[in-house]
C-alpha cells in the first residue's frame, strides 16, 4: 500500500466540518482507494465501528440501484434515523447518480444535490463523495452547494509517493516515472509491456469512452486527433485557432468552437490542465495562447505509443503537476525584454504562488551550452524582484546558487523535498 498521507490529512482535518467532502480526480488515480481503504482504515483505527461506515460504490453492479438518489436516500435514512450514534457516509463515483422524480409527486425532480444537501444537515452524519468529472462536481460546487462543500482534488502518485512506494534507486525510479507516470496501478506492474498495455487501455477503453458518452460526442475522429495534438505539444504555447488549422490540414472539417468545446470536455475529465500566461510587470492574464499539461505523463506517452519521449517537456509536465498537487497556483510568466529598440517577450516557465509566497521556476532538463544557460537565466534576471528564483535541472548532482542568486536544483531532490525553496 502506497501511503497518500497528504490527502488523508486533508480528510482528517475536514471531518465533521458541516460540509460535504467532495473528492475529485481523474479516474483510476486512487480516489476510491483513498476513501474505502486508507480513510476507512483510519476510521477503524480511531474506534469507529464498521457498522457506522455506510458505503456505496455507484460504478459497481451491486450498488447500481442506488444511482437513483431517492433509493439512496431511503437506504441511508433507514440506518441513521432516530440514532444518537455518529455515521460516516462514503459514496464513490457520485457523478453516476441520475435524476429522478419524487414517487409521490411527479412534478418534483430529485437530484444528487438534493440528497447531499439534506444529508449535510444531519448532525449524526458526515458525508464523503468521489467523482471523476469536473463539470459534474467542481464547477457545480459553487452553485449547487454554495460554500457548503470541501473539495479535495487527488492527483496520480507524485514522484515522492511513487519513489517511496517502489524503493531502490532514485534515478532509476525517476526514469521509469518519466516514461510510465504515476497512475497507482503502474507501481504494482513490473513488466514493461504490461505497463504500456495498461496505460493504453485506460486511454482507449475508459477515458475516451467516458468523454464520448458523457458529452454525446458526434465527432470522435476529431476528439482523437485533438488528443494526439495536445500530446505532441505538451508544454508548448497554443490556442484553439492554431489547433483548428492543424486539424484542417489533416483534412478534418472542423470549426474553432468545436475545438474549444472538446478541449473543455478533456479538461472536465481531468486528463489535461491549462496554464495561462501572466504578465508579471503588467499584472494581468493573456487570453491566448496557453499551455496544456497532462495530468499524468504516462498517459501522454501512451497516447503517442511511447514514440516521442521528449524529456524536456516531460520533466516540465512533472514539475507542473507536482506544484499543483502541493496546492500551488501555477502560471506561465511573461516579461518584456527591450533590445536594440525591439521589445521581445521572455518566458518564465512557472510563476508559483502559495498563499502570500511566490517563486519563479525554470525547467531545464540539461544546460550543456552557454547559449542554453543564457536562455534560461535571462527571464529570471529580468524580473528584478526579490522572489526566490530556481532552475530545476536533471544534469547536476547537487544544488548550488549562481552569481545572480538563482538556485540550481537537482530535479529529483526538488520533487522529493517536503517543502519548496523560499516557501
ZAMARGU-4260 file (C-alpha; in steps of 0.2 Angstrom, whole numbers, plus 5000, padded with zeros to 4 digits):
<rodrens>
0) 5000/5000/5000 | 5007/5017/4995 | 5004/5030/5008 | 4994/5045/5002 | 4997/5055/5019
5) 4994/5072/5011 | 4976/5068/5006 | 4972/5058/5022 | 4977/5073/5032 | 4965/5084/5022
10) 4951/5071/5025 | 4955/5070/5044 | 4955/5089/5045 | 4939/5091/5036 | 4930/5078/5047
15) 4913/5084/5054 | 4916/5102/5047 | 4897/5103/5042 | 4901/5102/5024 | 4901/5088/5010
20) 4918/5082/5007 | 4920/5081/4988 | 4935/5071/4982 | 4938/5074/4963 | 4952/5067/4951
25) 4954/5058/4935 | 4948/5040/4935 | 4960/5027/4942 | 4970/5040/4951 | 4967/5032/4968
30) 4951/5041/4974 | 4942/5025/4979 | 4957/5018/4987 | 4959/5033/4997 | 4941/5033/5003
35) 4937/5015/5005 | 4954/5008/5011 | 4965/5022/5018 | 4952/5033/5026 | 4941/5018/5032
40) 4957/5010/5039 | 4960/5027/5049 | 4942/5027/5055 | 4943/5010/5061 | 4959/5014/5070
45) 4951/5028/5080 | 4937/5017/5086 | 4923/5019/5073 | 4913/5004/5072 | 4912/4996/5054
50) 4893/4997/5055 | 4894/5015/5057 | 4903/5017/5040 | 4890/5017/5026 | 4897/5014/5009
55) 4891/5014/4991 | 4901/5011/4975 | 4890/5018/4961 | 4901/5011/4947 | 4898/4993/4954
60) 4883/4982/4949 | 4879/4978/4967 | 4875/4997/4970 | 4868/5001/4953 | 4851/5004/4960
65) 4857/5017/4972 | 4861/5028/4957 | 4843/5033/4960 | 4845/5047/4973 | 4828/5043/4981
70) 4833/5025/4984 | 4849/5030/4991 | 4841/5042/5002 | 4829/5029/5009 | 4843/5017/5012
75) 4854/5029/5022 | 4839/5036/5031 | 4834/5019/5037 | 4851/5017/5045 | 4853/5034/5054
80) 4836/5039/5058 | 4832/5040/5077 | 4850/5036/5081 | 4862/5046/5093 | 4877/5037/5085
85) 4888/5045/5073 | 4889/5039/5055 | 4901/5041/5040 | 4893/5040/5023 | 4906/5036/5009
90) 4899/5037/4991 | 4910/5033/4976 | 4908/5040/4958 | 4893/5051/4963 | 4893/5058/4945
95) 4884/5042/4940 | 4869/5047/4950 | 4854/5050/4939 | 4839/5062/4940 | 4823/5055/4946
100) 4805/5061/4951 | 4798/5061/4968 | 4787/5044/4969 | 4773/5054/4977 | 4774/5070/4966
105) 4780/5068/4948 | 4782/5087/4947 | 4796/5087/4959 | 4813/5082/4952 | 4826/5074/4964
110) 4845/5076/4960 | 4860/5070/4970 | 4862/5088/4976 | 4846/5087/4985 | 4851/5071/4993
115) 4868/5078/4998 | 4861/5095/5005 | 4849/5085/5015 | 4862/5074/5022 | 4873/5088/5026
120) 4861/5095/5039 | 4861/5079/5048 | 4870/5081/5065 | 4875/5062/5066 | 4881/5060/5048
125) 4897/5065/5040 | 4897/5064/5021 | 4911/5060/5008 | 4909/5058/4989 | 4921/5055/4975
130) 4918/5060/4957 | 4928/5059/4941 | 4921/5073/4931 | 4924/5091/4935 | 4909/5098/4926
135) 4898/5087/4936 | 4906/5092/4953 | 4920/5105/4953 | 4910/5118/4943 | 4894/5114/4952
140) 4901/5115/4970 | 4900/5134/4970 | 4882/5135/4963 | 4874/5119/4970 | 4882/5119/4987
145) 4886/5137/4989 | 4901/5136/5000 | 4894/5120/5009 | 4907/5108/5002 | 4925/5105/5005
150) 4934/5100/4989 | 4949/5088/4989 | 4957/5085/4972 | 4968/5069/4971 | 4982/5068/4958
155) 4990/5052/4952 | 5005/5047/4963 | 5018/5061/4964 | 5036/5056/4961 | 5039/5057/4980
160) 5024/5045/4983 | 5030/5033/4969 | 5048/5033/4974 | 5043/5029/4992 | 5032/5015/4987
165) 5044/5007/4974 | 5060/5009/4984 | 5078/5007/4977 | 5087/5019/4965 | 5080/5036/4965
170) 5087/5039/4947 | 5080/5023/4941 | 5063/5027/4948 | 5063/5044/4940 | 5067/5037/4923
175) 5053/5025/4925 | 5041/5039/4931 | 5046/5050/4916 | 5040/5036/4905 | 5026/5027/4913
180) 5020/5041/4926 | 5011/5039/4942 | 4994/5030/4940 | 4994/5019/4956 | 4991/5003/4946
185) 5008/5006/4937 | 5018/5005/4953 | 5011/4987/4955 | 5016/4981/4937 | 5034/4976/4934
190) 5033/4970/4916 | 5036/4985/4904 | 5024/4978/4890 | 5010/4976/4903 | 5013/4994/4909
195) 5011/5000/4891 | 4996/4990/4888 | 4988/4996/4905 | 4990/5014/4900 | 4984/5012/4883
200) 4969/5003/4889 | 4965/5017/4901 | 4965/5029/4887 | 4955/5020/4874 | 4944/5009/4885
205) 4940/5022/4899 | 4944/5040/4896 | 4939/5042/4878 | 4923/5032/4880 | 4919/5042/4896
210) 4920/5058/4886 | 4911/5052/4871 | 4897/5045/4881 | 4895/5059/4894 | 4897/5073/4882
215) 4887/5065/4867 | 4902/5067/4856 | 4897/5066/4837 | 4915/5068/4830 | 4926/5055/4839
220) 4938/5057/4825 | 4941/5075/4830 | 4942/5071/4848 | 4956/5058/4844 | 4966/5069/4833
225) 4964/5083/4846 | 4971/5072/4860 | 4986/5067/4848 | 4989/5086/4845 | 4989/5090/4864
230) 5000/5075/4867 | 5013/5081/4854 | 5013/5099/4860 | 5013/5096/4879 | 5021/5112/4887
235) 5021/5122/4871 | 5010/5138/4868 | 4995/5135/4858 | 4977/5141/4856 | 4961/5134/4848
240) 4963/5143/4832 | 4981/5135/4829 | 4974/5118/4834 | 4959/5120/4822 | 4971/5125/4807
245) 4982/5110/4811 | 4967/5098/4811 | 4960/5105/4795 | 4977/5102/4787 | 4974/5084/4791
250) 4958/5085/4780 | 4946/5086/4795 | 4931/5098/4793 | 4931/5107/4810 | 4927/5124/4817
255) 4935/5134/4831 | 4920/5132/4843 | 4920/5113/4842 | 4939/5113/4846 | 4936/5124/4861
260) 4922/5114/4867 | 4932/5097/4865 | 4946/5105/4875 | 4934/5109/4889 | 4927/5091/4889
265) 4945/5084/4890 | 4949/5096/4905 | 4932/5091/4913 | 4938/5073/4913 | 4954/5079/4922
270) 4965/5072/4908 | 4974/5089/4905 | 4976/5105/4914 | 4978/5123/4907 | 4991/5135/4912
275) 4988/5153/4907 | 5001/5166/4903 | 5003/5180/4916 | 5011/5197/4913 | 5022/5199/4928
280) 5025/5218/4926 | 5008/5222/4920 | 4999/5210/4932 | 4987/5204/4920 | 4982/5187/4911
285) 4983/5184/4892 | 4968/5176/4884 | 4979/5166/4872 | 4990/5157/4869 | 4990/5144/4884
290) 5000/5128/4888 | 4992/5112/4892 | 4999/5098/4903 | 4994/5080/4905 | 4988/5075/4922
295) 5000/5060/4921 | 5015/5059/4909 | 5012/5041/4907 | 4995/5044/4899 | 5003/5057/4887
300) 5016/5045/4882 | 5004/5031/4880 | 4993/5042/4868 | 5009/5044/4857 | 5013/5025/4858
305) 5029/5030/4868 | 5037/5036/4851 | 5040/5054/4857 | 5049/5054/4874 | 5053/5072/4874
310) 5062/5073/4891 | 5062/5091/4892 | 5044/5094/4891 | 5040/5078/4901 | 5050/5085/4915
315) 5042/5101/4914 | 5025/5092/4914 | 5030/5083/4930 | 5036/5099/4939 | 5019/5107/4935
320) 5009/5093/4941 | 5020/5092/4957 | 5017/5111/4961 | 4998/5109/4958 | 4997/5094/4969
325) 5006/5104/4983 | 4991/5116/4982 | 5001/5130/4972 | 4993/5142/4959 | 5004/5140/4943
330) 5005/5152/4929 | 5017/5155/4914 | 5027/5171/4917 | 5029/5184/4903 | 5041/5198/4904
335) 5046/5212/4891 | 5064/5212/4886 | 5069/5228/4876 | 5084/5225/4865 | 5090/5236/4851
340) 5074/5246/4852 | 5063/5230/4849 | 5053/5223/4863 | 5054/5204/4865 | 5044/5193/4876
345) 5053/5182/4888 | 5045/5167/4897 | 5047/5160/4914 | 5041/5143/4914 | 5031/5144/4931
350) 5026/5158/4942 | 5021/5149/4958 | 5010/5156/4971 | 5006/5148/4988 | 4996/5160/5000
355) 5007/5176/5001 | 5023/5167/4995 | 5029/5167/4977 | 5044/5159/4967 | 5049/5158/4949
360) 5054/5142/4941 | 5063/5137/4925 | 5063/5119/4920 | 5079/5114/4911 | 5082/5095/4908
365) 5100/5100/4904 | 5110/5116/4901 | 5125/5110/4892 | 5129/5125/4882 | 5132/5144/4886
370) 5118/5149/4875 | 5106/5137/4884 | 5112/5144/4901 | 5109/5162/4895 | 5091/5157/4888
375) 5086/5150/4905 | 5093/5163/4916 | 5089/5179/4906 | 5070/5179/4910 | 5073/5176/4929
380) 5085/5191/4929 | 5073/5202/4920 | 5060/5201/4934 | 5071/5212/4945 | 5062/5207/4961
385) 5067/5198/4977 | 5056/5182/4975 | 5066/5166/4975 | 5072/5160/4958 | 5075/5142/4954
390) 5081/5132/4939 | 5076/5114/4941 | 5089/5103/4931 | 5092/5084/4928 | 5111/5087/4924
395) 5118/5092/4941 | 5121/5081/4956 | 5120/5094/4970 | 5110/5111/4972 | 5120/5127/4971
400) 5117/5146/4969 | 5125/5156/4955 | 5131/5174/4955 | 5114/5181/4952 | 5107/5172/4967
405) 5097/5159/4956 | 5096/5142/4964 | 5100/5127/4953 | 5091/5112/4960 | 5093/5093/4955
410) 5075/5088/4949 | 5074/5073/4960 | 5079/5082/4975 | 5066/5096/4971 | 5052/5083/4969
415) 5057/5073/4984 | 5058/5089/4996 | 5044/5091/5008 | 5044/5110/5005 | 5048/5122/4991
420) 5063/5133/4992 | 5058/5150/4998 | 5041/5144/5004
</rodrens>
